[in-house]
Amino acid sequence: MMKQKKAVALQYDFQSAPKVTAKGSGYLAERIMQVAEENNVLLHQSPELVEVLATLEIGDEIPETLYLAVAEIIAFSHSIKNINNPT
């Protein structure tokens, strides 16, 4: 049996820890990823990370144990944006 896709969306305002803004599996995960793509939001695939993030509730800040992993993804996404959109 094929495992259902899962997705978790995070928002980071540079003031506090990133927060979960959307999460879902199956069709809802597909929609979350579609909306992200339509809005030029970087999609990052990490099954292990999404499993942990999916246990959080919408509006929850990520736990300190995930700061480094999420910070690396955020830094990478900003470097990609800067390459694609130099100022």
matplotlib code that plots the C-alpha trace (Angstrom):
import matplotlib.pyplot as plt

x = [0.0, 1.3, 1.8, -0.4, 1.4, 1.7, 2.4, 3.1, 3.3, 5.3, 5.4, 8.4, 8.2, 11.8, 10.5, 9.6, 9.9, 8.3, 4.6, 2.6, 0.0, -1.4, -1.1, -2.8, -2.5, -3.8, -5.8, -5.3, -1.5, -1.7, -3.6, -1.1, 1.7, -0.3, -1.0, 2.7, 3.8, 1.3, 2.8, 6.4, 7.0, 9.8, 8.8, 11.2, 10.8, 11.8, 9.6, 11.1, 10.6, 7.1, 6.2, 7.3, 5.8, 2.5, 2.1, 1.9, -1.3, -2.0, -0.7, 1.9, 5.5, 8.0, 9.8, 13.4, 14.6, 13.7, 15.2, 18.4, 16.7, 14.1, 16.7, 18.8, 15.7, 14.8, 18.4, 18.5, 15.2, 16.4, 19.6, 17.6, 15.3, 18.4, 19.9, 16.6, 15.7, 19.0, 18.4]
y = [0.0, 3.4, 5.9, 9.1, 12.3, 14.7, 18.4, 21.0, 24.7, 27.0, 30.8, 32.6, 36.3, 36.7, 37.7, 34.4, 30.7, 29.4, 28.5, 25.8, 27.5, 24.5, 20.7, 17.8, 14.5, 13.1, 15.7, 18.4, 17.9, 18.2, 21.5, 22.9, 22.1, 23.5, 26.8, 27.0, 26.5, 29.1, 31.6, 30.8, 29.3, 26.8, 23.2, 21.0, 17.3, 15.7, 12.8, 12.6, 16.3, 16.4, 13.5, 15.4, 18.7, 17.0, 16.2, 19.9, 21.9, 24.8, 27.9, 26.1, 27.2, 24.6, 23.0, 24.1, 20.6, 21.5, 25.0, 23.9, 21.7, 24.4, 27.2, 25.4, 25.1, 28.7, 29.8, 27.6, 29.0, 32.6, 31.8, 30.3, 33.4, 35.7, 33.7, 33.8, 37.5, 39.5, 43.0]
z = [0.0, -1.0, 1.8, 1.6, 1.0, 3.9, 3.9, 6.6, 5.9, 8.1, 8.5, 9.8, 10.6, 11.8, 15.2, 16.9, 16.1, 12.8, 13.2, 11.6, 9.3, 7.4, 7.5, 5.9, 4.1, 0.8, -1.2, 1.4, 1.2, -2.6, -2.3, 0.2, -2.2, -5.1, -3.3, -2.3, -5.9, -7.2, -4.7, -5.4, -2.0, -1.8, -1.3, 0.7, 0.9, 4.2, 5.2, 8.7, 9.3, 8.1, 10.3, 13.4, 12.2, 11.5, 15.2, 15.9, 15.8, 13.5, 15.2, 17.2, 17.1, 16.2, 19.2, 19.9, 18.9, 15.3, 15.2, 13.4, 10.8, 10.0, 10.1, 7.4, 5.2, 5.6, 4.9, 1.8, 0.5, 1.0, -0.9, -3.8, -3.9, -3.9, -6.8, -8.8, -7.9, -7.4, -6.2]

ax = plt.figure().add_subplot(projection="3d")
ax.plot(x, y, z, "-o")
ax.set_aspect("equal")
plt.show()
